[in-house]
Amino acid sequence: MAEIKAHEFDRFLPKAIDLYRIFLVYGPDRGLVSERAADLAAKAGAKPDDPFSFTRMDLSDLQGDPGRLVDEVNALGLFGGAKVIWVKGTGSDKALTEGLQVLLSSSSAENFLIIEGGDLKKTSPLRKICEQGKIVVAIPCYADDIKALNQLVDQELSAENLKITSDARERLLEVLGGDRVASRNEIRKLALYCRGTGTVTEDHVLDIIGDASAISTDDAVDCVLKGDVAGLHRAVQKITASKTPIFLVLQSCLKQFQLLDLMRTEMEEKRTPATQVMQTTGRHIHFKRKPLFEAALRNWPVDALAREANRLQTAVLQSRQKAVLEDTIAFQTLLATALQSARAAGRQT
């Protein structure tokens, strides 16, 4: 299996369909996974409203019939040309992995297959099977770093002929990250608000997104990590009273769990203790918070961290899609995660 680096995708995209027929797109940033899968489909000439050039399949379509995947990928087009088969799957789905194994036993495929795989570990059956094939490439999608977020801001604002001041950019970046779709939606909302003004200022960002610095979200996030439900209630009350969007706590919590997931995976793969991982991957964590992170690394198994990160990421996206329910979605999710932290700590005592 060939695998490109997460930051190489933009350079890889123009030549992708000339080099490979099967694409496994995976990673913790589900918004970015979907976005890159859509970019590949478009590059392959897929038209979502044309059944002769595009077929979307769910795992339920393959249950009990893994041969359908093979048939779809190898079917000859009625009017010629390759079509795109887009499947949304996970690393543990037997029907998908069995069908893919048959496809990768061949050195060619009639059509393009795009698999939207979610957050897959190295031990995932889906990733292991892909290692056997020569016509498949894996494309990891991780949460945007500061460089990628800056590029996203510039891309979306330039589409509206907008520039942004340095103070406004700094304020905007504080609330972005974690999920590409949610970040893009926030920037587009800001661009729409500022259309025709020429320049986005810090006041514009505060008007449309809120003052991220009104109160620190660390206290609430720390309560979630400790499983301190009573403390979380008090922290959220302070945040609400300060008019700071609770979404920011949800966003920050997601970033912390994604970091914990990365660190715990490193611990298991390299067989290193939590203290050593804190000195490498966790070196940027404030020294006062390091004992809390070390405890979380000891308490949470890697599969539970991945599951919780997915839960938080879903809540981030839902809170952006349903703004009227933002507070409810955020608080219920934070409370559920805090309870899981308390249970995880209890299992270790």
SULRA-V8326 format. One line per field, one symbol per residue. ss: DSSP state (H for helix, E for strand, C for the rest). phi: phi as a letter, one per 30 degrees, with the letter a starting at -180 (. if undefined). burial: 1 if it has 24 or more other ideal C-beta (glycine too) atoms within 12 Angstrom, else 0. Layout:
# SULRA-V8326
ss->???
phi->???
burial->???
This chain:
# SULRA-V8326
ss->CEEECHHHHHHHHCCHHHHCCEEEEECCCHHHHHHHHHHHHHHCCCCCCCCCCEEEEEHHHCCCCCHHHHHHHHCCCCCCCCCEEEEECCCCCHHHHHHHHHHHCCCCCCCEEEEECCCCCCCCHHHHHHCCCCCEEEEECCCCCHHHHHHHHHHHHHCCCCEECHHHHHHHHCCCCCCHHHHHHHHHHHHHHHCCCCEECHHHHHHHCCCCCCCCCHHHHHHHHHCCHHHHHHHHHHHHHCCCCCHHHHHHHHHHHHHHHHHHHHHHHHCCCHHHHHHHCCCCCCCCCHHHHHHHHHHCCHHHHHHHHHHHHHHHHHHHHCHHHHHHHHHHHHHHHHHHHHHHHHHCC
phi->.dbcdedcddddeeceddcbcbbccbkdddddedddddddddddidceccddbabcbcdddceibddddddddcddddciidccccccbbdcdddddddddddddccaadcccccccidcddddedddddddcccbbcbdbceeddddddddeddddddchccbddddddddddccjjbddddddddddddddceidjbdcddddddccjddceadcdedddddddicddddedddddddddidddeddddddeddddddddddddeddchcdedddddcdcdddeedcddddddddddcdddddddddddddddedddddbedcedddddddddddddddddddddcc
burial->1011010010011001100111111111111111111111101101000000111110101100010111011100000001111111111010111111111100001111111111111001111011001011111111110001101110011001010100011011111111111111111111100100000111011101110100101111111111111011001100100001111111111111111111111111000001001100110010001001111111110101111111111111111100000110111111111111110100000
